[in-house]
Amino acid sequence: MSRSGTSVGTVVRWDEQAHGALLEVSGLPGDCWADASVVDTADGTLRAGQVVSVQWTEEPEHGRPFRAVRVQRREDLQATPGA
């Protein structure tokens, strides 16, 4: 049975060719892939360093152990470089 949940994460990088983002999500032991189709923004893109709210599931995608189901920008939080 796969796990799922909601956590705060940070965008590691946006991959234009793959149309998605690599996310580092608090509490997950591996990276999370977010396809552009699950990004809740007007243009469906994110930029490195953005803080996001992530609904995730433990289903591998793009070689990552977790997959985002929904991603929303968090304007109320800021990333802490190096933390």
A tleap script that builds the chain and sets N, CA, C and O, in Angstrom:
source leaprc.protein.ff14SB
mol = sequence {
  NMET SER ARG SER GLY THR SER VAL GLY THR
  VAL VAL ARG TRP ASP GLU GLN ALA HIE GLY
  ALA LEU LEU GLU VAL SER GLY LEU PRO GLY
  ASP CYS TRP ALA ASP ALA SER VAL VAL ASP
  THR ALA ASP GLY THR LEU ARG ALA GLY GLN
  VAL VAL SER VAL GLN TRP THR GLU GLU PRO
  GLU HIE GLY ARG PRO PHE ARG ALA VAL ARG
  VAL GLN ARG ARG GLU ASP LEU GLN ALA THR
  PRO GLY CALA
}
set mol.1.N position { 0.840 -1.181 0.000 }
set mol.1.CA position { 0.000 0.000 0.000 }
set mol.1.C position { 0.885 1.244 0.000 }
set mol.1.O position { 1.780 1.373 0.836 }
set mol.2.N position { 0.638 2.148 -0.927 }
set mol.2.CA position { 1.476 3.343 -1.022 }
set mol.2.C position { 1.026 4.419 -0.041 }
set mol.2.O position { -0.159 4.548 0.268 }
set mol.3.N position { 1.986 5.175 0.433 }
set mol.3.CA position { 1.705 6.283 1.343 }
set mol.3.C position { 1.331 7.519 0.541 }
set mol.3.O position { 1.639 7.616 -0.647 }
set mol.4.N position { 0.663 8.466 1.200 }
set mol.4.CA position { 0.365 9.758 0.584 }
set mol.4.C position { 0.213 10.779 1.696 }
set mol.4.O position { 0.054 10.418 2.862 }
set mol.5.N position { 0.260 12.048 1.338 }
set mol.5.CA position { 0.119 13.094 2.337 }
set mol.5.C position { 0.268 14.472 1.735 }
set mol.5.O position { 0.324 14.639 0.516 }
set mol.6.N position { 0.332 15.453 2.610 }
set mol.6.CA position { 0.535 16.847 2.218 }
set mol.6.C position { 1.670 17.410 3.050 }
set mol.6.O position { 1.691 17.249 4.270 }
set mol.7.N position { 2.612 18.070 2.395 }
set mol.7.CA position { 3.777 18.639 3.072 }
set mol.7.C position { 4.187 19.928 2.386 }
set mol.7.O position { 3.691 20.263 1.310 }
set mol.8.N position { 5.095 20.641 3.022 }
set mol.8.CA position { 5.702 21.822 2.426 }
set mol.8.C position { 6.992 21.377 1.756 }
set mol.8.O position { 7.723 20.540 2.285 }
set mol.9.N position { 7.263 21.945 0.588 }
set mol.9.CA position { 8.478 21.586 -0.132 }
set mol.9.C position { 9.113 22.789 -0.800 }
set mol.9.O position { 8.584 23.900 -0.759 }
set mol.10.N position { 10.255 22.543 -1.414 }
set mol.10.CA position { 10.985 23.574 -2.141 }
set mol.10.C position { 11.292 23.056 -3.539 }
set mol.10.O position { 11.657 21.894 -3.717 }
set mol.11.N position { 11.141 23.930 -4.525 }
set mol.11.CA position { 11.453 23.562 -5.901 }
set mol.11.C position { 12.968 23.517 -6.061 }
set mol.11.O position { 13.647 24.524 -5.858 }
set mol.12.N position { 13.496 22.354 -6.425 }
set mol.12.CA position { 14.927 22.199 -6.668 }
set mol.12.C position { 15.253 22.741 -8.058 }
set mol.12.O position { 16.197 23.511 -8.230 }
set mol.13.N position { 14.454 22.325 -9.051 }
set mol.13.CA position { 14.650 22.848 -10.411 }
set mol.13.C position { 13.408 22.589 -11.252 }
set mol.13.O position { 12.649 21.651 -11.009 }
set mol.14.N position { 13.228 23.444 -12.239 }
set mol.14.CA position { 12.172 23.280 -13.222 }
set mol.14.C position { 12.814 22.688 -14.469 }
set mol.14.O position { 13.830 23.200 -14.939 }
set mol.15.N position { 12.243 21.627 -15.010 }
set mol.15.CA position { 12.768 20.966 -16.199 }
set mol.15.C position { 11.817 21.254 -17.366 }
set mol.15.O position { 10.772 20.619 -17.502 }
set mol.16.N position { 12.189 22.197 -18.181 }
set mol.16.CA position { 11.336 22.625 -19.301 }
set mol.16.C position { 11.098 21.493 -20.293 }
set mol.16.O position { 9.988 21.346 -20.805 }
set mol.17.N position { 12.121 20.692 -20.570 }
set mol.17.CA position { 11.979 19.603 -21.540 }
set mol.17.C position { 11.017 18.526 -21.051 }
set mol.17.O position { 10.248 17.983 -21.844 }
set mol.18.N position { 11.050 18.210 -19.763 }
set mol.18.CA position { 10.174 17.178 -19.206 }
set mol.18.C position { 8.849 17.759 -18.714 }
set mol.18.O position { 7.965 17.017 -18.286 }
set mol.19.N position { 8.711 19.081 -18.774 }
set mol.19.CA position { 7.485 19.769 -18.352 }
set mol.19.C position { 7.095 19.429 -16.918 }
set mol.19.O position { 5.985 18.976 -16.639 }
set mol.20.N position { 8.051 19.664 -16.018 }
set mol.20.CA position { 7.789 19.402 -14.614 }
set mol.20.C position { 8.904 19.900 -13.724 }
set mol.20.O position { 9.870 20.504 -14.190 }
set mol.21.N position { 8.758 19.638 -12.427 }
set mol.21.CA position { 9.722 20.128 -11.451 }
set mol.21.C position { 10.170 19.015 -10.515 }
set mol.21.O position { 9.416 18.091 -10.209 }
set mol.22.N position { 11.393 19.127 -10.079 }
set mol.22.CA position { 11.942 18.261 -9.052 }
set mol.22.C position { 11.771 19.006 -7.726 }
set mol.22.O position { 12.211 20.147 -7.587 }
set mol.23.N position { 11.132 18.358 -6.760 }
set mol.23.CA position { 10.846 18.986 -5.479 }
set mol.23.C position { 11.554 18.258 -4.342 }
set mol.23.O position { 11.698 17.035 -4.367 }
set mol.24.N position { 11.986 19.014 -3.361 }
set mol.24.CA position { 12.478 18.464 -2.102 }
set mol.24.C position { 11.354 18.716 -1.103 }
set mol.24.O position { 11.005 19.865 -0.831 }
set mol.25.N position { 10.790 17.645 -0.558 }
set mol.25.CA position { 9.605 17.755 0.295 }
set mol.25.C position { 9.933 17.332 1.721 }
set mol.25.O position { 10.505 16.267 1.956 }
set mol.26.N position { 9.559 18.187 2.663 }
set mol.26.CA position { 9.805 17.937 4.076 }
set mol.26.C position { 9.209 16.595 4.509 }
set mol.26.O position { 8.035 16.319 4.262 }
set mol.27.N position { 10.027 15.770 5.154 }
set mol.27.CA position { 9.568 14.494 5.682 }
set mol.27.C position { 9.648 13.326 4.719 }
set mol.27.O position { 9.409 12.187 5.120 }
set mol.28.N position { 9.977 13.575 3.457 }
set mol.28.CA position { 10.093 12.474 2.492 }
set mol.28.C position { 11.557 12.082 2.334 }
set mol.28.O position { 12.419 12.957 2.253 }
set mol.29.N position { 11.855 10.788 2.289 }
set mol.29.CA position { 13.233 10.332 2.193 }
set mol.29.C position { 13.815 10.388 0.781 }
set mol.29.O position { 14.942 9.940 0.566 }
set mol.30.N position { 13.081 10.921 -0.169 }
set mol.30.CA position { 13.577 11.035 -1.540 }
set mol.30.C position { 12.897 12.189 -2.240 }
set mol.30.O position { 11.976 12.804 -1.703 }
set mol.31.N position { 13.360 12.479 -3.449 }
set mol.31.CA position { 12.797 13.576 -4.219 }
set mol.31.C position { 11.400 13.253 -4.719 }
set mol.31.O position { 10.991 12.093 -4.774 }
set mol.32.N position { 10.681 14.302 -5.081 }
set mol.32.CA position { 9.310 14.186 -5.562 }
set mol.32.C position { 9.229 14.857 -6.936 }
set mol.32.O position { 9.742 15.960 -7.120 }
set mol.33.N position { 8.591 14.199 -7.890 }
set mol.33.CA position { 8.407 14.757 -9.231 }
set mol.33.C position { 7.032 15.407 -9.320 }
set mol.33.O position { 6.037 14.827 -8.886 }
set mol.34.N position { 6.979 16.607 -9.880 }
set mol.34.CA position { 5.711 17.305 -10.080 }
set mol.34.C position { 5.549 17.623 -11.564 }
set mol.34.O position { 6.253 18.482 -12.096 }
set mol.35.N position { 4.642 16.948 -12.222 }
set mol.35.CA position { 4.344 17.237 -13.616 }
set mol.35.C position { 3.663 18.601 -13.701 }
set mol.35.O position { 2.941 18.993 -12.784 }
set mol.36.N position { 3.888 19.316 -14.789 }
set mol.36.CA position { 3.299 20.645 -14.964 }
set mol.36.C position { 1.778 20.621 -14.843 }
set mol.36.O position { 1.177 21.616 -14.437 }
set mol.37.N position { 1.157 19.512 -15.184 }
set mol.37.CA position { -0.305 19.421 -15.142 }
set mol.37.C position { -0.879 19.476 -13.723 }
set mol.37.O position { -2.075 19.720 -13.563 }
set mol.38.N position { -0.060 19.255 -12.689 }
set mol.38.CA position { -0.554 19.292 -11.309 }
set mol.38.C position { -0.169 20.586 -10.589 }
set mol.38.O position { -0.486 20.764 -9.413 }
set mol.39.N position { 0.511 21.481 -11.295 }
set mol.39.CA position { 0.941 22.748 -10.708 }
set mol.39.C position { -0.201 23.757 -10.816 }
set mol.39.O position { -0.674 24.065 -11.910 }
set mol.40.N position { -0.633 24.264 -9.662 }
set mol.40.CA position { -1.768 25.176 -9.588 }
set mol.40.C position { -1.309 26.629 -9.740 }
set mol.40.O position { -1.337 27.402 -8.782 }
set mol.41.N position { -0.887 26.987 -10.958 }
set mol.41.CA position { -0.520 28.363 -11.285 }
set mol.41.C position { -1.105 28.680 -12.647 }
set mol.41.O position { -1.505 27.781 -13.387 }
set mol.42.N position { -1.154 29.952 -12.972 }
set mol.42.CA position { -1.731 30.370 -14.250 }
set mol.42.C position { -0.980 29.776 -15.438 }
set mol.42.O position { -1.591 29.362 -16.423 }
set mol.43.N position { 0.347 29.737 -15.338 }
set mol.43.CA position { 1.137 29.230 -16.462 }
set mol.43.C position { 1.633 27.799 -16.258 }
set mol.43.O position { 2.278 27.243 -17.147 }
set mol.44.N position { 1.344 27.193 -15.108 }
set mol.44.CA position { 1.737 25.807 -14.860 }
set mol.44.C position { 3.220 25.599 -14.682 }
set mol.44.O position { 3.716 24.490 -14.886 }
set mol.45.N position { 3.952 26.657 -14.301 }
set mol.45.CA position { 5.394 26.518 -14.109 }
set mol.45.C position { 5.793 26.973 -12.706 }
set mol.45.O position { 5.041 27.665 -12.020 }
set mol.46.N position { 6.986 26.569 -12.304 }
set mol.46.CA position { 7.581 26.956 -11.036 }
set mol.46.C position { 9.019 27.359 -11.299 }
set mol.46.O position { 9.545 27.121 -12.386 }
set mol.47.N position { 9.659 27.970 -10.308 }
set mol.47.CA position { 11.075 28.316 -10.443 }
set mol.47.C position { 11.833 27.775 -9.235 }
set mol.47.O position { 11.264 27.599 -8.158 }
set mol.48.N position { 13.093 27.521 -9.425 }
set mol.48.CA position { 13.934 27.002 -8.346 }
set mol.48.C position { 13.886 27.935 -7.142 }
set mol.48.O position { 13.950 29.156 -7.283 }
set mol.49.N position { 13.774 27.343 -5.961 }
set mol.49.CA position { 13.758 28.100 -4.722 }
set mol.49.C position { 12.378 28.441 -4.200 }
set mol.49.O position { 12.241 28.850 -3.047 }
set mol.50.N position { 11.346 28.280 -5.024 }
set mol.50.CA position { 9.998 28.576 -4.558 }
set mol.50.C position { 9.558 27.578 -3.498 }
set mol.50.O position { 9.875 26.391 -3.581 }
set mol.51.N position { 8.830 28.062 -2.508 }
set mol.51.CA position { 8.254 27.207 -1.481 }
set mol.51.C position { 6.844 26.844 -1.943 }
set mol.51.O position { 6.085 27.702 -2.394 }
set mol.52.N position { 6.508 25.568 -1.826 }
set mol.52.CA position { 5.221 25.082 -2.315 }
set mol.52.C position { 4.569 24.151 -1.308 }
set mol.52.O position { 5.242 23.556 -0.466 }
set mol.53.N position { 3.254 24.031 -1.405 }
set mol.53.CA position { 2.499 23.029 -0.672 }
set mol.53.C position { 2.297 21.869 -1.639 }
set mol.53.O position { 1.873 22.072 -2.777 }
set mol.54.N position { 2.600 20.649 -1.185 }
set mol.54.CA position { 2.590 19.491 -2.083 }
set mol.54.C position { 1.684 18.386 -1.539 }
set mol.54.O position { 1.870 17.915 -0.417 }
set mol.55.N position { 0.719 17.986 -2.333 }
set mol.55.CA position { -0.009 16.751 -2.053 }
set mol.55.C position { 0.740 15.687 -2.844 }
set mol.55.O position { 0.897 15.819 -4.058 }
set mol.56.N position { 1.205 14.631 -2.174 }
set mol.56.CA position { 2.078 13.645 -2.806 }
set mol.56.C position { 1.580 12.231 -2.574 }
set mol.56.O position { 0.750 11.966 -1.704 }
set mol.57.N position { 2.117 11.336 -3.387 }
set mol.57.CA position { 1.852 9.920 -3.235 }
set mol.57.C position { 3.148 9.158 -3.496 }
set mol.57.O position { 4.016 9.623 -4.234 }
set mol.58.N position { 3.266 7.995 -2.889 }
set mol.58.CA position { 4.471 7.181 -3.053 }
set mol.58.C position { 4.312 6.295 -4.292 }
set mol.58.O position { 4.156 5.077 -4.195 }
set mol.59.N position { 4.357 6.937 -5.442 }
set mol.59.CA position { 4.294 6.260 -6.736 }
set mol.59.C position { 5.403 6.846 -7.589 }
set mol.59.O position { 5.337 8.021 -7.948 }
set mol.60.N position { 6.413 6.068 -7.922 }
set mol.60.CA position { 7.550 6.584 -8.673 }
set mol.60.C position { 7.155 7.220 -10.013 }
set mol.60.O position { 6.259 6.747 -10.711 }
set mol.61.N position { 7.856 8.306 -10.341 }
set mol.61.CA position { 7.673 8.963 -11.631 }
set mol.61.C position { 8.962 9.700 -11.967 }
set mol.61.O position { 9.564 10.332 -11.099 }
set mol.62.N position { 9.383 9.622 -13.217 }
set mol.62.CA position { 10.624 10.253 -13.698 }
set mol.62.C position { 11.822 9.841 -12.851 }
set mol.62.O position { 12.722 10.647 -12.616 }
set mol.63.N position { 11.840 8.600 -12.396 }
set mol.63.CA position { 12.964 8.095 -11.620 }
set mol.63.C position { 13.005 8.564 -10.179 }
set mol.63.O position { 13.997 8.335 -9.487 }
set mol.64.N position { 11.958 9.211 -9.714 }
set mol.64.CA position { 11.882 9.695 -8.332 }
set mol.64.C position { 10.896 8.833 -7.559 }
set mol.64.O position { 9.915 8.365 -8.137 }
set mol.65.N position { 11.132 8.607 -6.252 }
set mol.65.CA position { 10.270 7.691 -5.497 }
set mol.65.C position { 8.873 8.234 -5.181 }
set mol.65.O position { 7.978 7.464 -4.832 }
set mol.66.N position { 8.678 9.552 -5.299 }
set mol.66.CA position { 7.386 10.148 -4.983 }
set mol.66.C position { 6.892 10.998 -6.154 }
set mol.66.O position { 7.678 11.504 -6.955 }
set mol.67.N position { 5.568 11.139 -6.230 }
set mol.67.CA position { 4.935 11.914 -7.305 }
set mol.67.C position { 3.964 12.899 -6.677 }
set mol.67.O position { 3.195 12.539 -5.785 }
set mol.68.N position { 3.998 14.140 -7.142 }
set mol.68.CA position { 3.061 15.156 -6.669 }
set mol.68.C position { 1.711 14.966 -7.349 }
set mol.68.O position { 1.633 14.691 -8.546 }
set mol.69.N position { 0.655 15.118 -6.564 }
set mol.69.CA position { -0.715 15.047 -7.070 }
set mol.69.C position { -1.243 16.463 -7.292 }
set mol.69.O position { -2.036 16.706 -8.201 }
set mol.70.N position { -0.786 17.403 -6.440 }
set mol.70.CA position { -1.151 18.816 -6.568 }
set mol.70.C position { -0.061 19.658 -5.938 }
set mol.70.O position { 0.463 19.317 -4.878 }
set mol.71.N position { 0.281 20.769 -6.595 }
set mol.71.CA position { 1.309 21.676 -6.089 }
set mol.71.C position { 0.766 23.100 -6.138 }
set mol.71.O position { 0.239 23.547 -7.157 }
set mol.72.N position { 0.906 23.806 -5.012 }
set mol.72.CA position { 0.490 25.201 -4.928 }
set mol.72.C position { 1.631 26.032 -4.371 }
set mol.72.O position { 2.326 25.597 -3.453 }
set mol.73.N position { 1.830 27.228 -4.920 }
set mol.73.CA position { 2.829 28.146 -4.385 }
set mol.73.C position { 2.428 28.580 -2.985 }
set mol.73.O position { 1.244 28.743 -2.690 }
set mol.74.N position { 3.425 28.767 -2.123 }
set mol.74.CA position { 3.201 29.274 -0.768 }
set mol.74.C position { 3.870 30.640 -0.683 }
set mol.74.O position { 5.081 30.727 -0.480 }
set mol.75.N position { 3.107 31.682 -0.834 }
set mol.75.CA position { 3.651 33.040 -0.775 }
set mol.75.C position { 3.908 33.475 0.666 }
set mol.75.O position { 4.613 34.456 0.900 }
set mol.76.N position { 3.336 32.745 1.640 }
set mol.76.CA position { 3.481 33.105 3.039 }
set mol.76.C position { 4.755 32.546 3.677 }
set mol.76.O position { 5.067 32.873 4.822 }
set mol.77.N position { 5.497 31.701 2.939 }
set mol.77.CA position { 6.735 31.120 3.455 }
set mol.77.C position { 7.881 31.419 2.509 }
set mol.77.O position { 7.668 31.610 1.312 }
set mol.78.N position { 9.105 31.461 3.043 }
set mol.78.CA position { 10.289 31.665 2.228 }
set mol.78.C position { 11.257 30.520 2.466 }
set mol.78.O position { 11.343 29.990 3.574 }
set mol.79.N position { 11.972 30.146 1.443 }
set mol.79.CA position { 12.975 29.094 1.567 }
set mol.79.C position { 14.174 29.616 2.348 }
set mol.79.O position { 14.470 30.810 2.319 }
set mol.80.N position { 14.853 28.729 3.036 }
set mol.80.CA position { 16.073 29.078 3.753 }
set mol.80.C position { 17.229 28.382 3.054 }
set mol.80.O position { 17.414 27.176 3.221 }
set mol.81.N position { 18.019 29.126 2.267 }
set mol.81.CA position { 19.131 28.506 1.549 }
set mol.81.C position { 20.063 27.767 2.495 }
set mol.81.O position { 20.439 28.286 3.546 }
set mol.82.N position { 20.429 26.556 2.114 }
set mol.82.CA position { 21.371 25.765 2.891 }
set mol.82.C position { 20.771 25.064 4.085 }
set mol.82.O position { 21.490 24.377 4.810 }
set mol.83.N position { 19.494 25.211 4.315 }
set mol.83.CA position { 18.885 24.572 5.493 }
set mol.83.C position { 18.434 23.175 5.162 }
set mol.83.O position { 17.897 22.479 6.024 }
savepdb mol mol.pdb
quit
